[in-house]
């Protein structure tokens, strides 16, 4: 108990959270003035669970029926044949066995190695999310980002720091917390907590690890900015991020619907908004603001360095995703069609089974070629077949 109390006192030292010369006593609330309290963040957990329930109901009652009406069809995947031994290995050991393991399993099951390899490929594809699940997930995110973005605009429209970024630091840290800002913060923080809760069940993409880092950095950033009363700069970060996400999710939706031209057009709009908001507006409005403008008000302290590190981590992720987007735009300009989402985890059957079919066709072609040559239709010396020759009366063959 004493250790926990000592840890609590060490963690909440005002030197960590507040600029030099300001203590927690200077942040005392009154009847008319309210400041952010760390305990308020605990409310985001039950709110996040409520969002998870709302999401499940939304996807089941709205998104799935909508996907059917809009013609979203799940791909018919060949199922893996029941095999208890392979199923046990798949569920307890590895989903993608190596060459040695494939050979060992093939001997145990008395099957060709290629059939065992195909079984694991089909079994992995059975666990991959369906197109309707991807559509439902995109619909939920699109609905939230639209609500969140316009909520942010409505909250910030009449705030002075939305137009003059130096106002983020006027009177800092003694900036009263307005109810609209509190609920906007709770909405965003609860949503990112809900994404963490549903991460094991959501569609996993190639940048899964980057997504985890992004969610963690975002939650830490929102939480720390709330505790240290970086509310004003935090609201700018959130509304900037939601701007491009409002175009990303409908791009996915139209891609699942096979509306190619609409999807391509929205992708180009999303690319422009993302690159401008994340590589231009964000560095100037947020990074330069926190790094330079804040120093006009107070001297550097731990919170200053910590919040800047988190903001730079987000910017590095912006650069990572921007490289992927620029590559896709480059392909689009050269080929006139949008490349598949590089973040998506494509089904193995899309490439591996096609390769097997090609090999099978080549094998059949070689067999047919061998049969043809053995029957005398094609001679190695290039001469014409015997039945094209005319036989003379004396039985000797003569070329026509």
TARA-V772397 format. One record per residue. N is the residue number from 1. SS is DSSP state (@ for helix, = for strand, . for the rest). NEAR is the number of other C-alpha atoms within 10 Angstrom. Layout:
n=N ss=SS near=NEAR
n=N ss=SS near=NEAR
//
This chain:
n=1 ss=. near=6
n=2 ss=@ near=7
n=3 ss=@ near=8
n=4 ss=@ near=9
n=5 ss=@ near=10
n=6 ss=@ near=10
n=7 ss=@ near=11
n=8 ss=@ near=11
n=9 ss=@ near=11
n=10 ss=@ near=12
n=11 ss=@ near=12
n=12 ss=. near=14
n=13 ss=. near=12
n=14 ss=@ near=19
n=15 ss=@ near=17
n=16 ss=@ near=16
n=17 ss=@ near=23
n=18 ss=. near=24
n=19 ss=. near=20
n=20 ss=. near=13
n=21 ss=. near=10
n=22 ss=. near=15
n=23 ss=. near=14
n=24 ss=@ near=12
n=25 ss=@ near=8
n=26 ss=@ near=10
n=27 ss=@ near=18
n=28 ss=. near=11
n=29 ss=. near=13
n=30 ss=. near=8
n=31 ss=. near=5
n=32 ss=. near=6
n=33 ss=. near=13
n=34 ss=. near=16
n=35 ss=. near=20
n=36 ss=. near=21
n=37 ss=. near=14
n=38 ss=@ near=14
n=39 ss=@ near=8
n=40 ss=@ near=13
n=41 ss=@ near=18
n=42 ss=@ near=11
n=43 ss=@ near=12
n=44 ss=@ near=20
n=45 ss=@ near=17
n=46 ss=@ near=13
n=47 ss=@ near=18
n=48 ss=@ near=23
n=49 ss=@ near=17
n=50 ss=@ near=15
n=51 ss=@ near=19
n=52 ss=@ near=19
n=53 ss=@ near=12
n=54 ss=@ near=13
n=55 ss=@ near=20
n=56 ss=@ near=16
n=57 ss=@ near=12
n=58 ss=@ near=17
n=59 ss=@ near=21
n=60 ss=@ near=13
n=61 ss=@ near=11
n=62 ss=@ near=14
n=63 ss=@ near=22
n=64 ss=@ near=19
n=65 ss=@ near=14
n=66 ss=@ near=17
n=67 ss=@ near=23
n=68 ss=@ near=13
n=69 ss=@ near=10
n=70 ss=. near=13
n=71 ss=. near=12
n=72 ss=. near=20
n=73 ss=. near=15
n=74 ss=. near=14
n=75 ss=. near=9
n=76 ss=. near=7
n=77 ss=. near=13
n=78 ss=. near=12
n=79 ss=. near=13
n=80 ss=. near=17
n=81 ss=. near=11
n=82 ss=. near=10
n=83 ss=. near=10
n=84 ss=@ near=10
n=85 ss=@ near=11
n=86 ss=@ near=21
n=87 ss=@ near=17
n=88 ss=@ near=11
n=89 ss=@ near=16
n=90 ss=@ near=16
n=91 ss=@ near=9
n=92 ss=@ near=9
n=93 ss=. near=10
n=94 ss=. near=12
n=95 ss=. near=15
n=96 ss=. near=15
n=97 ss=. near=16
n=98 ss=. near=11
n=99 ss=@ near=11
n=100 ss=@ near=9
n=101 ss=@ near=14
n=102 ss=@ near=20
n=103 ss=@ near=17
n=104 ss=@ near=13
n=105 ss=@ near=20
n=106 ss=@ near=18
n=107 ss=@ near=13
n=108 ss=@ near=11
n=109 ss=@ near=14
n=110 ss=. near=10
n=111 ss=. near=12
n=112 ss=. near=13
n=113 ss=@ near=18
n=114 ss=@ near=12
n=115 ss=@ near=12
n=116 ss=@ near=21
n=117 ss=@ near=19
n=118 ss=@ near=16
n=119 ss=@ near=20
n=120 ss=@ near=21
n=121 ss=@ near=20
n=122 ss=@ near=21
n=123 ss=@ near=22
n=124 ss=@ near=18
n=125 ss=@ near=19
n=126 ss=@ near=15
n=127 ss=@ near=8
n=128 ss=. near=15
n=129 ss=. near=16
n=130 ss=. near=16
n=131 ss=@ near=16
n=132 ss=@ near=23
n=133 ss=@ near=18
n=134 ss=@ near=16
n=135 ss=@ near=24
n=136 ss=@ near=23
n=137 ss=@ near=22
n=138 ss=@ near=21
n=139 ss=@ near=24
n=140 ss=@ near=18
n=141 ss=@ near=19
n=142 ss=@ near=22
n=143 ss=@ near=14
n=144 ss=@ near=19
n=145 ss=@ near=24
n=146 ss=@ near=17
n=147 ss=@ near=14
n=148 ss=@ near=21
n=149 ss=@ near=20
n=150 ss=@ near=14
n=151 ss=@ near=17
n=152 ss=@ near=22
n=153 ss=@ near=15
n=154 ss=@ near=12
n=155 ss=@ near=17
n=156 ss=@ near=19
n=157 ss=. near=12
n=158 ss=. near=10
n=159 ss=. near=14
n=160 ss=@ near=13
n=161 ss=@ near=18
n=162 ss=@ near=19
n=163 ss=@ near=11
n=164 ss=. near=10
n=165 ss=@ near=19
n=166 ss=@ near=18
n=167 ss=@ near=17
n=168 ss=@ near=24
n=169 ss=@ near=22
n=170 ss=. near=14
n=171 ss=. near=10
n=172 ss=. near=19
n=173 ss=. near=21
n=174 ss=. near=16
n=175 ss=. near=19
n=176 ss=. near=17
n=177 ss=. near=17
n=178 ss=. near=13
n=179 ss=@ near=11
n=180 ss=@ near=14
n=181 ss=@ near=17
n=182 ss=@ near=15
n=183 ss=@ near=13
n=184 ss=@ near=17
n=185 ss=@ near=22
n=186 ss=@ near=21
n=187 ss=@ near=19
n=188 ss=@ near=24
n=189 ss=@ near=25
n=190 ss=@ near=25
n=191 ss=@ near=25
n=192 ss=@ near=19
n=193 ss=@ near=23
n=194 ss=@ near=22
n=195 ss=@ near=19
n=196 ss=@ near=18
n=197 ss=@ near=15
n=198 ss=. near=13
n=199 ss=. near=14
n=200 ss=. near=9
n=201 ss=. near=10
n=202 ss=. near=14
n=203 ss=. near=16
n=204 ss=. near=16
n=205 ss=. near=15
n=206 ss=. near=13
n=207 ss=. near=15
n=208 ss=@ near=14
n=209 ss=@ near=10
n=210 ss=@ near=14
n=211 ss=@ near=16
n=212 ss=@ near=14
n=213 ss=@ near=15
n=214 ss=@ near=19
n=215 ss=@ near=16
n=216 ss=@ near=16
n=217 ss=@ near=18
n=218 ss=@ near=22
n=219 ss=@ near=19
n=220 ss=@ near=15
n=221 ss=@ near=23
n=222 ss=@ near=25
n=223 ss=@ near=21
n=224 ss=@ near=21
n=225 ss=@ near=21
n=226 ss=@ near=22
n=227 ss=@ near=20
n=228 ss=. near=22
n=229 ss=. near=23
n=230 ss=. near=24
n=231 ss=@ near=25
n=232 ss=@ near=23
n=233 ss=@ near=21
n=234 ss=@ near=20
n=235 ss=@ near=22
n=236 ss=@ near=20
n=237 ss=@ near=20
n=238 ss=@ near=19
n=239 ss=@ near=19
n=240 ss=@ near=20
n=241 ss=@ near=16
n=242 ss=@ near=23
n=243 ss=@ near=20
n=244 ss=@ near=22
n=245 ss=@ near=20
n=246 ss=@ near=21
n=247 ss=@ near=21
n=248 ss=@ near=23
n=249 ss=@ near=24
n=250 ss=@ near=22
n=251 ss=@ near=25
n=252 ss=@ near=21
n=253 ss=@ near=21
n=254 ss=@ near=19
n=255 ss=@ near=21
n=256 ss=@ near=22
n=257 ss=. near=19
n=258 ss=. near=15
n=259 ss=. near=12
n=260 ss=@ near=15
n=261 ss=@ near=13
n=262 ss=@ near=13
n=263 ss=@ near=21
n=264 ss=@ near=20
n=265 ss=@ near=13
n=266 ss=@ near=20
n=267 ss=@ near=24
n=268 ss=@ near=18
n=269 ss=@ near=15
n=270 ss=@ near=22
n=271 ss=@ near=20
n=272 ss=@ near=15
n=273 ss=@ near=19
n=274 ss=@ near=25
n=275 ss=@ near=20
n=276 ss=@ near=13
n=277 ss=@ near=20
n=278 ss=@ near=23
n=279 ss=@ near=15
n=280 ss=@ near=11
n=281 ss=@ near=14
n=282 ss=@ near=22
n=283 ss=@ near=16
n=284 ss=@ near=14
n=285 ss=@ near=19
n=286 ss=@ near=21
n=287 ss=@ near=20
n=288 ss=@ near=13
n=289 ss=@ near=18
n=290 ss=@ near=23
n=291 ss=@ near=15
n=292 ss=. near=12
n=293 ss=@ near=17
n=294 ss=@ near=19
n=295 ss=@ near=13
n=296 ss=@ near=11
n=297 ss=. near=15
n=298 ss=. near=16
n=299 ss=. near=11
n=300 ss=. near=14
n=301 ss=. near=14
n=302 ss=@ near=13
n=303 ss=@ near=19
n=304 ss=@ near=21
n=305 ss=@ near=13
n=306 ss=@ near=16
n=307 ss=@ near=21
n=308 ss=@ near=17
n=309 ss=@ near=15
n=310 ss=@ near=19
n=311 ss=@ near=20
n=312 ss=@ near=16
n=313 ss=@ near=16
n=314 ss=@ near=20
n=315 ss=@ near=17
n=316 ss=@ near=13
n=317 ss=@ near=16
n=318 ss=@ near=18
n=319 ss=@ near=15
n=320 ss=@ near=13
n=321 ss=@ near=18
n=322 ss=@ near=17
n=323 ss=@ near=13
n=324 ss=@ near=14
n=325 ss=@ near=22
n=326 ss=@ near=14
n=327 ss=@ near=14
n=328 ss=@ near=21
n=329 ss=@ near=21
n=330 ss=@ near=14
n=331 ss=@ near=14
n=332 ss=@ near=16
n=333 ss=@ near=11
n=334 ss=@ near=10
n=335 ss=@ near=10
n=336 ss=. near=11
n=337 ss=. near=14
n=338 ss=. near=20
n=339 ss=. near=14
n=340 ss=. near=10
n=341 ss=. near=15
n=342 ss=. near=14
n=343 ss=. near=14
n=344 ss=. near=13
n=345 ss=. near=14
n=346 ss=. near=15
n=347 ss=. near=17
n=348 ss=@ near=13
n=349 ss=@ near=17
n=350 ss=@ near=9
n=351 ss=. near=10
n=352 ss=@ near=13
n=353 ss=@ near=15
n=354 ss=@ near=12
n=355 ss=@ near=12
n=356 ss=@ near=14
n=357 ss=@ near=11
n=358 ss=@ near=12
n=359 ss=@ near=12
n=360 ss=@ near=12
n=361 ss=@ near=12
n=362 ss=@ near=12
n=363 ss=@ near=12
n=364 ss=@ near=12
n=365 ss=@ near=12
n=366 ss=@ near=12
n=367 ss=@ near=11
n=368 ss=@ near=12
n=369 ss=@ near=13
n=370 ss=@ near=12
n=371 ss=@ near=12
n=372 ss=@ near=13
n=373 ss=@ near=12
n=374 ss=@ near=11
n=375 ss=. near=10
n=376 ss=. near=13
n=377 ss=. near=15
n=378 ss=. near=15
n=379 ss=. near=14
n=380 ss=. near=9
n=381 ss=. near=6
n=382 ss=. near=7
n=383 ss=. near=9
n=384 ss=. near=14
n=385 ss=. near=12
n=386 ss=@ near=13
n=387 ss=@ near=9
n=388 ss=@ near=10
n=389 ss=. near=12
n=390 ss== near=13
n=391 ss== near=14
n=392 ss=. near=9
n=393 ss=. near=7
n=394 ss=. near=6
n=395 ss=. near=8
n=396 ss=. near=8
n=397 ss== near=12
n=398 ss== near=10
n=399 ss=. near=9
n=400 ss=. near=7
//
